[in-house]
Amino acid sequence: MAIIKPFKGLRPPQNKVKEVACLPYDVMNSEEAAIMAKDKPASLLRITRAEIEFEKDIDAHDEKVYLHARKNFEIFQENGTLTQDSEPKYYIYAQTMNGKTQYGIVGAASCQDYLDGNIKKHELTRPDKEEDRKVLSRILEANIEPVFFTYRAVPEIDAIVSNIVTTKNPEYDFFAEEDGFGHHFWVIEDADTNKTLEQLFKEKVPCTYVADGHHRTAAAAGMAEEFSKQNPNHTGNEDYNFFMAVHFPDNQLQIIDYNRVVKDLNGLSTDAFIAKVEENFTINQVSEEIVKPSQLHDFSMYLNGKWYGLTAKEGTFNDNDPIGSLDVSVLSKCILEPVLDIKDLRTSTRIDFVGGIRGLGELSKRVNSGEMAVAFALFPVSMDQLMNIADTGNIMPPKVTWFEPKLRSGLVINKLK
């Protein structure tokens, strides 16, 4: 069963939260971070992307950058920008996008659960990205940003959340300037409610799933191992054995499509390329207007100013295979590998990935500019597919799931010591 504990959150006061809160570190580059933090001395980006306070040529992984992040973190606590709650608590974090709100519970997940497989993953991680987050956590002795988790919905937990958000005013309530999404945050003050939630997670939630944040999750587990080796009296209950995650019920989440653009046709003419595509796909629509996939195994392709609606032919997919049923697998098996000679999505420089939040117009824009030759839009993966892959111990191909809105950093922080 899942161990998810309340914790003593380190948080900004109400009048500072909108300035402190920021997008997660990995959705921007240094220049973009500097622009977002401009005229915001209390922005958490001054900790998560501390290189913005150095000359532009500084390496973001330079030890000086990490030490500067720690200095800023200490200053934020000294001047009241961040203050720690006196008692362990759960928090409710809700996000509103396009009129739809999803409600998650912020709690401290167990590193041992991750090691034991009770926290399930669907992506591989890169050691260099893990190490970057470990270094920052080690220096700050804190989980500075939350991980995005999901679990199969539990009606009793839903009822508690519903009662709180409908009867109490949120501690924080604002819309972010960068994306226009709403962010709402409640502190669960009642001790009995906190106890009930902890027990419900133990009894009703057999496992949780990493939706977004595999590197931060792996880094947290690695940090717990490091701290435990340094502590001769290690028991497993220390704060460093847990890390901050926002847990959303699966029935409130929706995965957005993650699309592909390719730089060339591998030496083929347009007609020859289309003929190759038709070997495994039926072309059912050709239009100058955007064609959007409407169901699993439907694709759209943009080429030479036209959108093509494609349907995968029987035999190109296996709906009984968690990986073989994925449309990204079908696209790779039937077009990217045999026709375009793109064998490894992780290393090929001829392919790029575009999150569906940008809209399908972004695909045609990149092709029309001459940067890319062809684009493919896919029907989004479902939550059931994601959980099935994680449950069966499989790993998704790269760049399959895109979740929006992104979790806002800076609403609450978990100190490890």
Secondary structure, 3 states (H helix, E strand, C coil): CCCEECECCEECCCCCHHHHCECCHHHCCHHHHHHHHCCCCCCCHHHHCHHHHCCCCCCCCCHHHHHHHHHHHHHHHHCCCCEECCCCECEEEEEEECCEEEEEEEEEEEHHHHHHCCEECCCCCCHHHHHHHHHHHHHHCEECCCEEEEECCCHHHHHHHHHHHHHCCCCEEEECCCCCCEEEEEECCCHHHHHHHHHHHHHHCCCEEEEECHHHHHHHHHHHHHHHHHCCCCCCCCHHHEEEEEEEEHHHCCEECEEEEECCCCCCCHHHHHHHHCCCEEEEEEECCCCCCCCCCEEEEEECCEEEEEEECCCCCCCCCCCCCCHHHHHHHHHHCCCCCCCCCCCCCCEEEEEHHHCCHHHHHHHHCCCCCEEEEECCCCHHHHHHHHHCCCCCCCCCCEECCCCCECCCEEECC
